[in-house]
């Protein structure tokens, strides 16, 4: 029987296991786990070490998004402040006043409607 593996069955198929934990030594592969951690740490360091330079239009988009995020628009506060802030930006950018409207069902829930020609 050289080269063949024979297996003998004894007891039930669960006799070598405890609930929730293996007793055969096939636990987590800690080497692989630490390798992944080191890879992510290195990647994070590399990304943070790079200087982030944005184009002017990307800077503007980031500034607009930051402004919108900082405005409280939860239901109790309403959306009017955000709509008015964006309307100001469009007017400052040269949109005609008749093409920029802040409208809505009540003073707290106003929305921006702008026409781009």
N, CA, C and O of each residue as an XYZ file, in Angstrom:
468
protein
N       0.800     -1.180      0.000
C       0.000      0.000      0.000
C       0.845      1.247      0.000
O       0.469      2.257      0.595
N       1.955      1.190     -0.643
C       2.838      2.328     -0.701
C       2.227      3.403     -1.599
O       1.826      3.101     -2.723
N       2.145      4.663     -1.125
C       1.608      5.750     -1.928
C       0.114      5.953     -1.764
O      -0.415      6.953     -2.248
N      -0.578      5.056     -1.107
C      -2.003      5.207     -0.905
C      -2.278      5.673      0.507
O      -1.561      5.336      1.449
N      -3.317      6.442      0.627
C      -3.717      6.914      1.943
C      -5.036      6.244      2.273
O      -5.988      6.287      1.494
N      -5.073      5.641      3.412
C      -6.329      5.032      3.835
C      -6.838      5.795      5.038
O      -6.063      6.259      5.875
N      -8.104      5.912      5.111
C      -8.716      6.621      6.224
C      -9.648      5.672      6.947
O     -10.396      4.915      6.327
N      -9.593      5.723      8.222
C     -10.456      4.895      9.028
C     -11.440      5.791      9.755
O     -11.068      6.826     10.308
N     -12.656      5.394      9.747
C     -13.695      6.182     10.378
C     -13.972      5.631     11.765
O     -14.245      4.442     11.935
N     -13.897      6.519     12.759
C     -14.216      6.078     14.110
C     -15.174      7.075     14.721
O     -14.976      8.283     14.594
N     -16.175      6.604     15.361
C     -17.142      7.466     16.026
C     -17.958      8.255     15.030
O     -18.096      7.855     13.874
N     -18.502      9.380     15.477
C     -19.295     10.215     14.591
C     -18.385     11.180     13.848
O     -17.227     11.367     14.220
N     -18.892     11.763     12.842
C     -18.063     12.677     12.051
C     -17.713     13.944     12.811
O     -16.814     14.674     12.395
N     -18.393     14.226     13.909
C     -18.111     15.405     14.711
C     -17.264     15.091     15.936
O     -17.059     15.958     16.785
N     -16.783     13.894     16.034
C     -16.065     13.522     17.246
C     -14.743     14.268     17.408
O     -14.248     14.376     18.530
N     -14.161     14.778     16.347
C     -12.880     15.478     16.439
C     -13.061     16.994     16.555
O     -12.069     17.722     16.586
N     -14.290     17.482     16.620
C     -14.530     18.918     16.667
C     -15.281     19.303     17.926
O     -16.111     18.551     18.436
N     -14.974     20.469     18.403
C     -15.747     21.068     19.469
C     -16.605     22.140     18.829
O     -16.271     22.628     17.749
N     -17.672     22.508     19.448
C     -18.565     23.511     18.886
C     -17.833     24.845     18.735
O     -17.293     25.374     19.707
N     -17.817     25.379     17.532
C     -17.267     26.694     17.284
C     -15.752     26.750     17.178
O     -15.221     27.815     16.861
N     -15.027     25.669     17.424
C     -13.574     25.736     17.379
C     -12.999     24.423     16.880
O     -13.400     23.350     17.330
N     -12.084     24.508     15.973
C     -11.437     23.306     15.461
C     -10.316     22.894     16.392
O      -9.655     23.739     16.997
N     -10.106     21.605     16.505
C      -9.016     21.121     17.354
C      -7.885     20.543     16.523
O      -6.949     19.962     17.072
N      -7.956     20.695     15.198
C      -6.959     20.087     14.330
C      -5.772     20.999     14.050
O      -4.822     20.568     13.395
N      -5.790     22.252     14.525
C      -4.668     23.155     14.305
C      -4.769     23.941     13.022
O      -3.789     24.560     12.609
N      -5.912     23.940     12.380
C      -6.093     24.702     11.144
C      -6.669     26.076     11.437
O      -7.611     26.504     10.771
N      -6.134     26.755     12.396
C      -6.631     28.071     12.791
C      -6.278     29.128     11.776
O      -5.861     28.807     10.663
N      -6.439     30.392     12.146
C      -6.156     31.476     11.210
C      -4.698     31.467     10.761
O      -3.803     31.093     11.519
N      -4.485     31.868      9.568
C      -3.130     31.978      9.018
C      -2.596     33.355      9.380
O      -2.773     34.314      8.627
N      -1.944     33.452     10.531
C      -1.493     34.740     11.040
C      -0.466     35.400     10.137
O      -0.415     36.627     10.054
N       0.336     34.620      9.471
C       1.326     35.203      8.563
C       0.651     35.968      7.438
O       1.067     37.076      7.097
N      -0.392     35.381      6.861
C      -1.122     36.051      5.788
C      -1.838     37.286      6.318
O      -1.883     38.320      5.651
N      -2.396     37.175      7.514
C      -3.100     38.293      8.132
C      -2.158     39.482      8.334
O      -2.489     40.608      7.964
N      -0.995     39.234      8.916
C      -0.036     40.312      9.145
C       0.508     40.862      7.830
O       0.813     42.050      7.733
N       0.629     40.012      6.832
C       1.062     40.479      5.517
C       0.079     41.471      4.926
O       0.476     42.476      4.335
N      -1.204     41.185      5.089
C      -2.238     42.093      4.585
C      -2.203     43.411      5.353
O      -2.325     44.481      4.758
N      -2.038     43.336      6.666
C      -1.975     44.549      7.490
C      -0.786     45.415      7.070
O      -0.925     46.630      6.930
N       0.365     44.805      6.870
C       1.560     45.553      6.460
C       1.346     46.178      5.083
O       1.768     47.309      4.841
N       0.691     45.445      4.180
C       0.446     45.973      2.838
C      -0.447     47.202      2.900
O      -0.170     48.203      2.239
N      -1.517     47.139      3.687
C      -2.408     48.291      3.808
C      -1.719     49.463      4.498
O      -1.926     50.612      4.106
N      -0.917     49.200      5.500
C      -0.201     50.276      6.185
C       0.763     50.964      5.230
O       0.872     52.191      5.229
N       1.458     50.183      4.423
C       2.396     50.743      3.448
C       1.657     51.561      2.405
O       2.096     52.650      2.036
N       0.536     51.036      1.929
C      -0.253     51.739      0.931
C      -0.764     53.061      1.490
O      -0.713     54.086      0.810
N      -1.256     53.039      2.727
C      -1.746     54.262      3.360
C      -0.662     55.302      3.521
O      -0.906     56.491      3.315
N       0.527     54.875      3.884
C       1.651     55.794      4.051
C       2.043     56.394      2.707
O       2.331     57.587      2.613
N       2.051     55.570      1.677
C       2.414     56.047      0.345
C       1.411     57.068     -0.154
O       1.792     58.102     -0.703
N       0.118     56.780      0.037
C      -0.910     57.697     -0.435
C      -0.868     59.006      0.340
O      -0.995     60.076     -0.255
N      -0.692     58.941      1.663
C      -0.677     60.175      2.447
C       0.590     60.984      2.198
O       0.588     62.199      2.395
N       1.664     60.343      1.774
C       2.911     61.049      1.520
C       2.853     61.820      0.200
O       3.596     62.785      0.015
N       1.989     61.407     -0.706
C       1.881     62.100     -1.976
C       1.151     63.422     -1.756
O       0.175     63.493     -1.009
N       1.631     64.443     -2.407
C       0.969     65.744     -2.294
C      -0.245     65.750     -3.205
O      -0.149     65.420     -4.387
N      -1.369     66.122     -2.656
C      -2.604     66.149     -3.415
C      -2.745     67.508     -4.078
O      -2.950     68.519     -3.407
N      -2.633     67.527     -5.396
C      -2.804     68.772     -6.129
C      -4.044     68.639     -6.995
O      -4.191     67.682     -7.756
N      -4.917     69.599     -6.868
C      -6.163     69.586     -7.619
C      -6.161     70.684     -8.672
O      -5.539     71.734     -8.511
N      -6.864     70.413     -9.733
C      -7.070     71.416    -10.773
C      -8.018     72.491    -10.223
O      -8.727     72.235     -9.250
N      -8.042     73.672    -10.819
C      -8.931     74.731    -10.313
C     -10.405     74.320    -10.267
O     -11.104     74.651     -9.309
N     -10.884     73.606    -11.283
C     -12.290     73.190    -11.268
C     -12.555     72.153    -10.175
O     -13.662     72.085     -9.640
N     -11.545     71.349     -9.843
C     -11.696     70.382     -8.755
C     -11.730     71.097     -7.402
O     -12.485     70.710     -6.510
N     -10.911     72.138     -7.258
C     -10.923     72.938     -6.033
C     -12.288     73.593     -5.832
O     -12.820     73.611     -4.722
N     -12.851     74.132     -6.920
C     -14.164     74.766     -6.844
C     -15.235     73.747     -6.457
O     -16.086     74.023     -5.612
N     -15.189     72.589     -7.069
C     -16.161     71.535     -6.737
C     -16.040     71.130     -5.273
O     -17.046     70.917     -4.596
N     -14.823     71.025     -4.796
C     -14.600     70.659     -3.388
C     -15.128     71.751     -2.458
O     -15.726     71.450     -1.425
N     -14.912     73.000     -2.815
C     -15.396     74.124     -2.013
C     -16.924     74.145     -1.958
O     -17.508     74.364     -0.896
N     -17.571     73.915     -3.108
C     -19.038     73.882     -3.159
C     -19.574     72.727     -2.320
O     -20.526     72.896     -1.558
N     -18.970     71.573     -2.460
C     -19.415     70.411     -1.682
C     -19.225     70.657     -0.190
O     -20.097     70.321      0.611
N     -18.095     71.240      0.185
C     -17.853     71.544      1.601
C     -18.925     72.494      2.132
O     -19.436     72.313      3.237
N     -19.259     73.510      1.333
C     -20.289     74.467      1.755
C     -21.632     73.772      1.951
O     -22.325     74.028      2.936
N     -22.003     72.893      1.020
C     -23.277     72.184      1.135
C     -23.304     71.242      2.334
O     -24.318     71.136      3.025
N     -22.192     70.565      2.576
C     -22.132     69.640      3.708
C     -22.278     70.386      5.027
O     -22.882     69.869      5.966
N     -21.733     71.592      5.107
C     -21.775     72.359      6.348
C     -23.140     72.976      6.625
O     -23.398     73.418      7.745
N     -24.022     73.013      5.622
C     -25.360     73.580      5.820
C     -26.269     72.489      6.380
O     -26.338     71.383      5.843
N     -26.958     72.817      7.459
C     -27.877     71.868      8.083
C     -29.144     71.758      7.227
O     -29.898     72.724      7.107
N     -29.376     70.593      6.637
C     -30.550     70.399      5.784
C     -31.452     69.280      6.288
O     -32.211     68.699      5.513
N     -31.375     68.975      7.581
C     -32.283     67.959      8.122
C     -33.702     68.487      8.032
O     -33.916     69.683      7.838
N     -34.660     67.606      8.171
C     -36.059     67.959      7.965
C     -36.502     69.120      8.849
O     -37.261     69.982      8.407
N     -36.033     69.148     10.092
C     -36.462     70.222     10.996
C     -35.872     71.577     10.606
O     -36.483     72.610     10.878
N     -34.701     71.594      9.975
C     -34.065     72.851      9.569
C     -34.511     73.279      8.181
O     -34.623     74.475      7.909
N     -34.762     72.331      7.311
C     -35.209     72.645      5.963
C     -34.059     72.765      4.971
O     -32.884     72.689      5.332
N     -34.435     72.955      3.718
C     -33.458     72.980      2.629
C     -33.250     74.379      2.045
O     -32.452     74.550      1.124
N     -33.945     75.361      2.564
C     -33.900     76.705      1.990
C     -32.504     77.303      2.010
O     -32.092     77.933      1.036
N     -31.773     77.120      3.095
C     -30.428     77.714      3.196
C     -29.503     77.162      2.117
O     -28.722     77.912      1.531
N     -29.580     75.876      1.851
C     -28.737     75.277      0.812
C     -29.142     75.777     -0.573
O     -28.281     76.065     -1.404
N     -30.433     75.882     -0.824
C     -30.907     76.367     -2.126
C     -30.466     77.813     -2.349
O     -30.031     78.170     -3.444
N     -30.580     78.638     -1.315
C     -30.168     80.038     -1.442
C     -28.659     80.175     -1.631
O     -28.207     81.035     -2.387
N     -27.881     79.341     -0.954
C     -26.422     79.385     -1.107
C     -26.016     79.030     -2.539
O     -25.136     79.676     -3.110
N     -26.635     78.032     -3.109
C     -26.306     77.645     -4.479
C     -26.819     78.675     -5.481
O     -26.193     78.894     -6.518
N     -27.947     79.306     -5.182
C     -28.465     80.367     -6.055
C     -27.471     81.536     -6.079
O     -27.200     82.103     -7.138
N     -26.933     81.891     -4.910
C     -25.923     82.969     -4.847
C     -24.717     82.631     -5.712
O     -24.191     83.487     -6.423
N     -24.285     81.378     -5.645
C     -23.119     80.972     -6.456
C     -23.415     81.101     -7.952
O     -22.570     81.569     -8.716
N     -24.607     80.687     -8.367
C     -24.955     80.781     -9.786
C     -25.046     82.241    -10.230
O     -24.587     82.590    -11.317
N     -25.630     83.082     -9.401
C     -25.722     84.506     -9.749
C     -24.336     85.137     -9.812
O     -24.056     85.940    -10.702
N     -23.466     84.774     -8.866
C     -22.093     85.280     -8.874
C     -21.318     84.790    -10.095
O     -20.395     85.458    -10.560
N     -21.694     83.628    -10.608
C     -21.020     83.071    -11.778
C     -21.530     83.681    -13.079
O     -20.989     83.395    -14.147
N     -22.564     84.518    -13.005
C     -23.037     85.204    -14.198
C     -24.366     84.722    -14.743
O     -24.764     85.144    -15.828
N     -25.056     83.865    -14.041
C     -26.381     83.461    -14.503
C     -27.331     84.655    -14.384
O     -27.263     85.394    -13.402
N     -28.205     84.854    -15.356
C     -29.192     85.933    -15.243
C     -30.161     85.647    -14.084
O     -30.519     84.495    -13.839
N     -30.578     86.699    -13.380
C     -31.455     86.541    -12.222
C     -32.772     85.849    -12.591
O     -33.333     85.110    -11.782
N     -33.264     86.089    -13.813
C     -34.538     85.452    -14.206
C     -34.393     83.945    -14.457
O     -35.392     83.233    -14.554
N     -33.144     83.461    -14.563
C     -32.919     82.030    -14.774
C     -32.604     81.270    -13.482
O     -32.416     80.054    -13.515
N     -32.546     81.963    -12.361
C     -32.231     81.338    -11.071
C     -33.393     81.610    -10.118
O     -33.662     82.756     -9.760
N     -34.079     80.536     -9.711
C     -35.242     80.681     -8.836
C     -35.151     79.729     -7.659
O     -34.768     78.568     -7.807
N     -35.507     80.232     -6.496
C     -35.628     79.407     -5.297
C     -37.116     79.325     -5.009
O     -37.742     80.319     -4.643
N     -37.678     78.138     -5.176
C     -39.123     77.932     -5.056
C     -39.409     76.726     -4.166
O     -38.540     75.881     -3.950
N     -40.615     76.657     -3.661
C     -40.978     75.507     -2.850
C     -42.328     75.658     -2.198
O     -42.970     76.701     -2.314
N     -42.762     74.615     -1.510
C     -44.100     74.612     -0.911
C     -44.223     75.505      0.320
O     -45.313     75.986      0.626
N     -43.104     75.733      1.036
C     -43.138     76.624      2.198
C     -41.744     77.214      2.405
O     -40.798     76.837      1.714
N     -41.621     78.123      3.341
C     -40.362     78.841      3.558
C     -39.210     77.940      3.999
O     -38.045     78.297      3.823
N     -39.520     76.789      4.562
C     -38.481     75.887      5.069
C     -38.005     74.884      4.013
O     -36.872     74.407      4.082
N     -38.846     74.568      3.057
C     -38.538     73.518      2.076
C     -38.435     74.076      0.665
O     -39.154     73.648     -0.238
N     -37.553     75.014      0.490
C     -37.353     75.614     -0.828
C     -36.285     74.829     -1.594
O     -35.398     74.214     -1.002
N     -36.394     74.867     -2.916
C     -35.443     74.183     -3.806
C     -34.954     75.178     -4.853
O     -35.579     76.209     -5.102
N     -33.823     74.839     -5.454
C     -33.228     75.672     -6.487
C     -33.639     75.144     -7.861
O     -33.536     73.952     -8.151
N     -34.108     76.070     -8.694
C     -34.408     75.744    -10.081
C     -33.632     76.747    -10.916
O     -33.831     77.955    -10.794
N     -32.738     76.235    -11.772
C     -31.919     77.126    -12.591
C     -31.998     76.686    -14.048
O     -32.015     75.494    -14.356
N     -32.044     77.661    -14.922
C     -32.107     77.397    -16.351
C     -30.747     77.682    -16.959
O     -30.202     78.775    -16.806
N     -30.214     76.705    -17.640
C     -28.917     76.886    -18.305
C     -29.173     77.016    -19.788
O     -29.703     76.099    -20.416
N     -28.804     78.133    -20.342
C     -29.060     78.369    -21.783
C     -27.809     78.151    -22.578
O     -27.821     78.299    -23.800
